[in-house]
């Protein structure tokens, strides 16, 4: 009896390759990434709230969106431009304080608070970037850390009467969105199942917007130059481009994302902690981004989910949760240098090879 083996015919292989090529073309469209982000904010709470030991509060889902915006912006600097900053807490905390002080003294309109946070972060990024980017490598990283710590000690000491010092700023006031929509107002019926309340729509909407803006940046000529600087800065300089200007642009854009996240965090927490300026916050965003996978828009989102799940849920069940987090980080970085999102893309590539019949 002869042994029979099943092999794909040339026609079947061609059809599979054609479908894969069309899928890849679809996936490269900006509209696909935006649609994926919209689908994510609809489906994610349903899945996430059913995870083991999850205690069912939607606030953590909103917090994930806020930190994910922060991480996406940080990855524009680290993953695409190759600049490691240890001082991004300056933008997160500075924008959070600006939004809080604005709400207490001028207006508690959520959109205006976020706008104030973004403007504050951009101004800070311009100043700190101008000073820090004169040096590269480890010197740049240490300079950003030093400037971030300076802001922390200023908020803790000389400006303590305004910031609240160790107690943080507690005078945050939140008004209805657009003057009419209370953030706690829930939706009825299917809208309530999908979009929960006004607060959720606000945070999820900014998350989708952040994804859309990030995708537009990385697929623009500016994004291509950012990546070229990361790969070979000297070659970009030989092409006659002002490398320092592009680095400053990446730094300011990254700070702007942090400003959005900081303003939203003030709205979410209705409080600003002085630790928002501390170096540990800068370290957290580095861990989140590397854990999820640098050089991708959705990698930092995956890292944010993993980090905040361990920090907020596992910590309530296991006293040594920091050991769990450290073990997770080391394991992922050691076995999968491309991060959690790298695992996803690796599986996708394997499936593609199998379907296309490429065994190489």
RATAHU-V649846 format. One record per residue. PHI is phi in whole degrees, -180 to 180 (* if undefined). PSI is psi in whole degrees, -180 to 180 (NA if undefined). BURIAL is 1 if it has 9 or more other ideal C-beta (glycine too) atoms within 8 Angstrom, else 0. Layout:
[[PHI & PSI & BURIAL] [PHI & PSI & BURIAL]]
//
This chain:
[[* & 125 & 0] [-80 & 144 & 0] [-79 & 129 & 0] [-106 & 137 & 0] [-122 & 143 & 0] [-93 & 123 & 0] [-128 & 149 & 0] [-73 & 135 & 0] [-71 & 159 & 0] [-57 & -36 & 0] [-66 & -42 & 0] [-65 & -42 & 0] [-63 & -40 & 1] [-65 & -41 & 0] [-63 & -43 & 0] [-63 & -43 & 1] [-63 & -41 & 1] [-64 & -42 & 0] [-64 & -41 & 1] [-65 & -40 & 1] [-64 & -41 & 0] [-67 & -37 & 0] [-65 & -43 & 0] [-63 & -39 & 0] [-65 & -40 & 0] [-66 & -41 & 0] [-67 & -25 & 0] [-79 & -12 & 0] [-74 & 143 & 0] [-63 & -37 & 1] [-62 & -30 & 0] [-66 & -45 & 1] [-64 & -40 & 1] [-67 & -43 & 1] [-62 & -39 & 0] [-64 & -38 & 1] [-67 & -40 & 1] [-65 & -46 & 1] [-61 & -37 & 0] [-62 & -47 & 1] [-71 & -18 & 1] [-82 & -43 & 0] [-89 & -34 & 0] [-54 & -47 & 1] [-60 & -35 & 1] [-65 & -43 & 0] [-74 & -46 & 0] [-65 & -39 & 1] [-74 & -5 & 1] [-108 & 9 & 0] [-70 & 155 & 1] [-56 & 141 & 0] [58 & 11 & 0] [-72 & 135 & 1] [-101 & 16 & 0] [81 & 21 & 0] [-104 & 134 & 0] [-72 & -18 & 1] [-58 & -33 & 0] [-70 & -36 & 1] [-62 & -44 & 1] [-64 & -39 & 1] [-65 & -35 & 1] [-62 & -42 & 1] [-62 & -41 & 1] [-64 & -50 & 1] [-67 & -31 & 1] [-65 & -38 & 1] [-61 & -45 & 1] [-58 & -47 & 1] [-69 & -39 & 1] [-61 & -44 & 1] [-65 & -40 & 1] [-65 & -35 & 1] [-69 & -26 & 1] [-59 & -32 & 1] [-85 & -49 & 1] [-81 & -51 & 1] [-77 & -31 & 1] [-104 & -32 & 1] [-106 & -16 & 1] [80 & 23 & 1] [-107 & 123 & 1] [-97 & 115 & 0] [-107 & 132 & 1] [-107 & 20 & 1] [-128 & 22 & 1] [-71 & -11 & 1] [-63 & -25 & 1] [-61 & -39 & 1] [-79 & -41 & 1] [-63 & -53 & 1] [-72 & -40 & 1] [-62 & -43 & 1] [-70 & -35 & 1] [-64 & -45 & 1] [-65 & -42 & 1] [-62 & -43 & 1] [-65 & -41 & 1] [-66 & -46 & 1] [-65 & -37 & 1] [-64 & -42 & 1] [-65 & -34 & 1] [-79 & -28 & 1] [-114 & -19 & 0] [-125 & -67 & 0] [-156 & 141 & 0] [-98 & 19 & 1] [-64 & 122 & 1] [-55 & -43 & 1] [-67 & -37 & 0] [-69 & -36 & 1] [-62 & -43 & 1] [-65 & -41 & 1] [-61 & -44 & 1] [-63 & -41 & 1] [-62 & -42 & 1] [-66 & -46 & 1] [-61 & -43 & 1] [-61 & -46 & 1] [-65 & -39 & 1] [-64 & -44 & 1] [-62 & -45 & 0] [-62 & -41 & 1] [-66 & -38 & 1] [-63 & -44 & 1] [-69 & -53 & 0] [-68 & -35 & 1] [-67 & -42 & 1] [-59 & -38 & 1] [-81 & -39 & 1] [-82 & -35 & 1] [-75 & -2 & 1] [-69 & -16 & 0] [-123 & 156 & 0] [-121 & 177 & 0] [61 & -136 & 0] [-65 & -29 & 0] [-67 & -38 & 0] [-63 & -45 & 1] [-61 & -44 & 1] [-69 & -38 & 1] [-62 & -44 & 1] [-64 & -38 & 1] [-62 & -44 & 1] [-64 & -45 & 1] [-66 & -38 & 1] [-64 & -43 & 1] [-68 & -34 & 1] [-59 & -44 & 0] [-65 & -37 & 1] [-63 & -48 & 1] [-72 & -29 & 0] [-67 & -43 & 1] [-67 & -32 & 1] [-78 & -32 & 1] [-111 & -88 & 0] [-54 & -37 & 0] [-101 & 16 & 0] [-58 & -32 & 1] [-67 & -25 & 0] [-94 & -43 & 0] [-84 & -14 & 1] [91 & 0 & 1] [59 & -136 & 1] [-64 & -27 & 0] [-78 & -13 & 0] [78 & 178 & 1] [-95 & 118 & 1] [-110 & 4 & 0] [-93 & 22 & 0] [-68 & 133 & 1] [-124 & 133 & 0] [-115 & 121 & 1] [-97 & 167 & 1] [-59 & 144 & 0] [-64 & 129 & 1] [58 & 22 & 0] [79 & -2 & 0] [-137 & -22 & 0] [-108 & 106 & 0] [-68 & 135 & 0] [-64 & -23 & 1] [-89 & -1 & 0] [-70 & 123 & 0] [-93 & 164 & 0] [-98 & 157 & 1] [-103 & 157 & 0] [66 & -142 & 0] [-64 & -32 & 0] [-64 & -37 & 0] [-67 & -35 & 1] [-69 & -38 & 0] [-89 & -41 & 0] [-118 & -3 & 1] [63 & -82 & 1] [-150 & 178 & 1] [-61 & -39 & 1] [-60 & -45 & 1] [-64 & -42 & 1] [-61 & -39 & 1] [-62 & -53 & 1] [-70 & -41 & 1] [-66 & -38 & 1] [-63 & -42 & 0] [-67 & -33 & 1] [-64 & -47 & 1] [-62 & -42 & 1] [-62 & -41 & 0] [-63 & -41 & 1] [-62 & -45 & 1] [-61 & -45 & 1] [-67 & -42 & 0] [-63 & -43 & 1] [-63 & -42 & 1] [-63 & -39 & 1] [-67 & -50 & 1] [-70 & -21 & 1] [-101 & 9 & 0] [-94 & 169 & 0] [-56 & -35 & 0] [-62 & -43 & 1] [-63 & -38 & 1] [-64 & -38 & 0] [-70 & -39 & 1] [-56 & -47 & 1] [-67 & -35 & 1] [-65 & -38 & 1] [-63 & -41 & 1] [-64 & -41 & 1] [-77 & -43 & 0] [-159 & 90 & 0] [-63 & -38 & 1] [-64 & -39 & 0] [-65 & -39 & 1] [-64 & -38 & 1] [-66 & -38 & 0] [-65 & -25 & 0] [-75 & -4 & 0] [92 & 10 & 0] [-89 & 147 & 0] [-82 & 94 & 0] [-61 & -42 & 1] [-60 & -40 & 0] [-64 & -41 & 0] [-69 & -36 & 1] [-64 & -43 & 1] [-64 & -39 & 1] [-61 & -45 & 1] [-63 & -39 & 1] [-65 & -43 & 1] [-69 & -42 & 1] [-61 & -43 & 1] [-62 & -41 & 1] [-64 & -36 & 1] [-63 & -42 & 1] [-60 & -43 & 1] [-62 & -35 & 1] [-65 & -41 & 1] [-60 & -48 & 1] [-64 & -42 & 1] [-64 & -43 & 1] [-63 & -43 & 1] [-65 & -36 & 1] [-66 & -36 & 1] [-64 & -41 & 1] [-65 & -42 & 1] [-67 & -48 & 1] [-86 & -22 & 1] [53 & 40 & 0] [-171 & 149 & 1] [-125 & 116 & 1] [-87 & 143 & 0] [-65 & -24 & 1] [-67 & -12 & 0] [-64 & -18 & 1] [-99 & -5 & 1] [-77 & 155 & 1] [-62 & -25 & 1] [-63 & -35 & 0] [-63 & -41 & 1] [-63 & -40 & 1] [-65 & -38 & 1] [-61 & -42 & 1] [-71 & -30 & 1] [-65 & -47 & 1] [-61 & -46 & 1] [-58 & -47 & 1] [-67 & -46 & 1] [-68 & -39 & 1] [-61 & -43 & 1] [-76 & -35 & 1] [123 & 116 & 1] [-81 & 158 & 1] [79 & 24 & 0] [-148 & 152 & 1] [-75 & -39 & 1] [-91 & -12 & 1] [-59 & -50 & 1] [-59 & -29 & 1] [-66 & -44 & 1] [-63 & -41 & 1] [-65 & -38 & 1] [-63 & -44 & 1] [-60 & -48 & 1] [-64 & -46 & 1] [-64 & -51 & 1] [-71 & -28 & 1] [-64 & -45 & 1] [-67 & -44 & 1] [-67 & -38 & 1] [-103 & -27 & 1] [-106 & -55 & 1] [-63 & -33 & 1] [-62 & -26 & 1] [-78 & -16 & 0] [-106 & -30 & 0] [-127 & 126 & 0] [-67 & -35 & 0] [-97 & 50 & 0] [-66 & -28 & 1] [-64 & -34 & 0] [-67 & -39 & 0] [-63 & -44 & 1] [-65 & -44 & 1] [-63 & -41 & 0] [-64 & -42 & 0] [-61 & -46 & 1] [-63 & -48 & 1] [-63 & -42 & 0] [-62 & -47 & 0] [-66 & -47 & 1] [-67 & -36 & 1] [-72 & -50 & 0] [-85 & -31 & 0] [-133 & 82 & 1] [-57 & -24 & 0] [-82 & 3 & 1] [83 & -174 & 1] [-60 & -43 & 1] [-68 & -26 & 1] [-65 & -33 & 1] [-64 & -43 & 1] [-62 & -48 & 1] [-68 & -32 & 1] [-66 & -44 & 1] [-63 & -41 & 0] [-62 & -41 & 0] [-66 & -39 & 0] [-63 & -45 & 0] [-62 & -40 & 0] [-63 & -42 & 1] [-64 & -40 & 1] [-65 & -43 & 0] [-70 & -33 & 1] [-86 & -6 & 1] [76 & 20 & 0] [-93 & 109 & 0] [-95 & 2 & 0] [-72 & NA & 0]]
//
